[in-house]
Amino acid sequence: MTGRLADKVAIVTGAGARQGDGIGVGQATATLFAREGASVLVVDLSADNARATQRALAEEGLTAGICIANVSKPADCERLVNDAIEQFGRLDILANCVGILGRGKVTEISEEDWDRCLDVDLKSMAFTSKFAIPQMAKSGGGSIIHVSSIDGIRAGFSPNIPYAAAKGGIISMTRSMAVHHGREGIRVNCIAPGHLYTPMVSAALSAEDREIRRKAGPLGVEGTAWDVAWASVFLASEESRWISGVVLPVDAGILAATPLGMYHHLQ
């Protein structure tokens, strides 16, 4: 590692270790931030998951704090920011990686599923940012990174209206926040991952589904959480000091293609 985030303090939401194949985006992001020299606050709803990430970092000789919080609750969003300040004294980076699935066509959704998905995937990012931004401004500025999805831009692999609505909202919020807080030295960017293989989807995908998702991308390579985490390192670092308000697809090029453009690869 090169110390690209040396002396910086980062909050990563949804950073607990998950059960299932692979590694989640939050845990991968927290890991790379710590490897690059940042002091990291691991935020998760599950104490067991948060501690698992903390232990994994400790095995590498890296130290991270943890905060158990329900980020769908504004009071918890305020508390986790305060925890970062109390533990580390400042705040430079907020990586909003938390996310859950929300399935169904609009004719199939329930109010309960809609509210839960929008609260966790979108509301949480608004309210963590609400409380993080004043602290970042006190530190001279910072970087906020929201994890959205290509499903917030185009219809996804399966019907998921609550999820798509939340992810599309994240993109709109990113652009507005970048404009509203640029003069405070705060950059706000968004990553739109493609068809990653992570614990969130591993149990729901058949081997055939997984292979179709891989072949649909022009690169023909399956994505993992590490691909998103490396993009987050760039957006958190001074290398991206003049970048704000962008939506960065990390998707093997799938948004560049039409269905017919990839037809011969899917045979």
C-alpha positions in Angstrom: 0.0 0.0 0.0 1.1 3.6 -0.7 -0.6 5.6 2.1 -2.9 7.3 -0.3 -5.3 8.1 2.7 -2.7 8.7 5.3 -3.9 10.8 8.2 -7.5 10.8 7.0 -10.5 9.6 9.0 -13.2 7.7 7.3 -16.7 6.4 8.1 -17.8 3.3 6.1 -21.4 2.3 6.6 -22.5 -1.3 5.9 -18.9 -2.4 6.6 -19.6 -5.5 8.7 -18.6 -8.9 7.4 -21.5 -10.7 5.7 -22.3 -14.4 5.6 -22.1 -15.8 2.1 -19.6 -16.1 -0.8 -17.1 -13.4 -1.3 -16.9 -10.1 0.5 -19.3 -7.2 0.7 -18.6 -3.7 -0.7 -18.6 -2.1 2.8 -16.0 -4.5 4.2 -13.8 -4.3 1.2 -13.9 -0.5 1.2 -13.1 -0.3 4.9 -10.2 -2.7 4.4 -8.6 -0.8 1.6 -9.1 2.5 3.4 -7.3 1.1 6.4 -4.6 -0.4 4.3 -4.1 3.0 2.6 -3.5 4.6 6.0 -7.0 6.0 7.0 -8.4 5.6 10.5 -11.7 3.8 9.8 -15.0 3.7 11.7 -16.8 0.4 10.8 -20.5 1.0 10.9 -23.0 -1.9 10.8 -26.4 -2.9 12.2 -24.9 -6.2 13.4 -22.4 -6.1 16.2 -21.1 -9.6 15.2 -20.5 -8.5 11.6 -18.8 -5.2 12.7 -16.5 -7.0 15.0 -15.7 -9.6 12.4 -14.4 -6.8 10.1 -12.5 -5.3 13.0 -10.9 -8.6 13.8 -9.9 -9.1 10.1 -8.2 -5.7 10.1 -6.5 -6.4 13.4 -5.0 -9.6 11.8 -3.3 -7.3 9.3 -2.0 -5.0 12.0 -4.7 -2.4 11.2 -6.8 -0.6 13.8 -10.4 0.4 13.3 -13.2 1.6 15.5 -16.7 0.2 15.3 -20.2 1.7 15.7 -23.4 -0.4 15.9 -26.1 1.7 14.3 -29.3 1.5 12.4 -28.6 4.0 9.6 -32.3 4.2 8.7 -32.7 6.2 11.9 -31.5 9.8 11.8 -30.6 9.7 15.5 -28.2 6.8 14.8 -26.8 8.7 11.8 -25.9 11.6 14.1 -24.5 9.3 16.7 -22.2 7.5 14.4 -20.7 10.7 13.1 -20.2 11.8 16.7 -18.5 8.5 17.5 -16.0 9.1 14.6 -15.2 12.6 16.0 -14.9 11.2 19.6 -12.6 8.4 18.5 -10.5 10.1 15.9 -10.9 13.9 16.3 -12.0 14.8 12.8 -13.8 13.5 9.7 -12.5 13.5 6.1 -14.3 10.7 4.3 -17.8 9.2 4.3 -18.4 6.1 2.3 -22.1 5.2 2.2 -21.9 1.5 1.3 -25.0 0.2 3.1 -27.6 -1.4 1.0 -30.4 -4.0 0.9 -32.4 -5.5 -1.9 -36.0 -4.5 -2.8 -37.7 -6.9 -5.2 -40.8 -6.8 -7.4 -42.5 -5.0 -10.2 -44.5 -2.0 -9.2 -47.6 -4.1 -9.4 -46.1 -6.6 -6.8 -44.5 -4.4 -4.2 -45.8 -3.8 -0.7 -45.7 -0.6 1.3 -43.6 -2.2 4.0 -40.9 -3.4 1.5 -40.9 0.0 -0.3 -40.4 1.9 3.0 -37.7 -0.4 4.3 -35.6 -0.3 1.1 -35.9 3.5 0.6 -35.1 4.0 4.3 -32.0 1.8 4.3 -30.7 2.5 0.8 -31.5 6.2 0.3 -32.6 7.9 3.5 -29.6 6.6 5.4 -27.2 8.3 2.9 -29.0 11.6 3.2 -28.9 11.7 7.0 -25.4 10.4 7.5 -24.4 13.2 5.1 -26.5 15.7 7.0 -24.4 15.2 10.1 -21.1 14.4 8.4 -20.9 17.5 6.3 -20.5 20.1 9.1 -17.7 18.0 10.7 -16.0 17.7 7.3 -16.2 21.4 6.8 -14.5 22.0 10.2 -11.7 19.7 9.0 -11.2 21.8 5.8 -13.3 19.7 3.5 -13.6 16.0 2.5 -15.0 13.4 0.2 -18.4 11.7 0.3 -18.9 8.6 -1.7 -22.4 7.1 -2.3 -22.7 3.5 -3.6 -25.6 3.4 -6.1 -26.1 0.8 -8.8 -26.5 0.5 -12.6 -30.0 -0.4 -11.7 -30.5 3.2 -10.7 -29.8 4.1 -14.4 -31.4 1.2 -16.4 -33.7 -1.7 -15.6 -31.8 -4.4 -13.9 -31.4 -8.2 -14.1 -34.6 -8.8 -12.2 -37.6 -6.7 -11.2 -36.6 -4.6 -8.2 -38.6 -1.3 -8.2 -37.9 -0.3 -4.6 -34.2 -0.9 -5.1 -34.1 0.9 -8.5 -35.9 3.9 -7.1 -33.5 4.2 -4.1 -30.5 3.8 -6.3 -31.8 6.4 -8.8 -32.4 8.8 -5.9 -28.8 8.4 -4.7 -27.6 9.5 -8.1 -29.8 12.7 -8.1 -28.9 13.4 -4.5 -25.2 13.1 -5.3 -25.3 15.8 -8.0 -27.3 18.2 -5.9 -25.0 17.7 -2.9 -21.9 18.3 -5.0 -23.3 21.7 -6.0 -24.6 22.6 -2.5 -21.4 21.8 -0.6 -18.6 22.4 -3.1 -17.6 25.8 -1.6 -17.2 24.0 1.8 -14.4 21.9 0.2 -16.6 18.8 0.1 -16.6 16.6 -2.9 -19.6 14.3 -3.5 -19.4 11.4 -5.9 -21.3 8.3 -6.7 -20.3 4.8 -7.8 -22.7 2.7 -9.8 -21.6 -0.9 -9.6 -22.6 -3.5 -12.2 -23.2 -7.2 -11.7 -21.0 -7.9 -8.7 -20.8 -11.2 -7.0 -21.1 -10.5 -3.3 -22.7 -12.1 -0.2 -25.8 -9.9 -0.8 -26.6 -11.8 -4.1 -24.7 -15.0 -3.8 -27.5 -17.0 -2.2 -30.1 -15.8 -4.7 -28.1 -16.6 -7.9 -28.0 -19.9 -9.7 -24.8 -20.9 -11.4 -26.5 -20.1 -14.7 -27.6 -16.7 -13.6 -24.0 -15.9 -12.4 -22.6 -16.9 -15.8 -25.1 -14.8 -17.8 -24.3 -11.8 -15.7 -20.6 -12.3 -16.3 -21.0 -12.7 -20.1 -23.3 -9.7 -20.4 -20.4 -7.3 -19.6 -18.1 -6.3 -22.5 -15.0 -7.3 -20.4 -16.5 -10.7 -19.8 -15.1 -10.7 -16.2 -17.1 -11.1 -13.1 -16.9 -8.1 -10.7 -16.3 -8.2 -7.0 -16.5 -5.8 -4.1 -12.8 -5.1 -4.4 -13.4 -3.4 -7.8 -15.8 -0.9 -6.1 -13.5 -0.5 -3.1 -10.6 0.5 -5.3 -12.8 3.1 -7.1 -13.7 4.4 -3.6 -10.0 4.7 -2.6 -9.5 6.9 -5.7 -12.5 9.1 -5.0 -11.5 9.4 -1.3 -7.9 10.4 -2.1 -6.3 13.7 -3.2 -5.9 12.1 -6.7 -9.5 13.1 -7.3 -9.3 16.5 -5.8 -11.0 18.1 -8.9 -13.7 15.6 -9.3 -17.2 16.1 -7.8 -20.7 15.4 -8.8 -19.9 12.4 -11.0 -21.5 9.0 -11.4 -18.8 6.4 -11.9 -19.9 3.1 -13.4 -17.8 0.2 -12.2 -19.5 -2.4 -14.4 -17.2 -4.2 -16.9 -18.5 -1.7 -19.5 -22.1 -2.9 -19.5 -23.7 0.5 -19.7 -21.7 1.2 -22.9 -23.4 -1.8 -24.6 -26.9 -2.4 -26.1 -28.4 -5.9 -25.6 -27.8 -6.7 -29.3 -24.2 -5.5 -29.0 -23.6 -8.3 -26.5 -25.8 -10.9 -28.2 -23.1 -13.0 -29.7 -21.3 -13.3 -26.3 -24.4 -14.7 -24.7 -24.8 -17.7 -27.0 
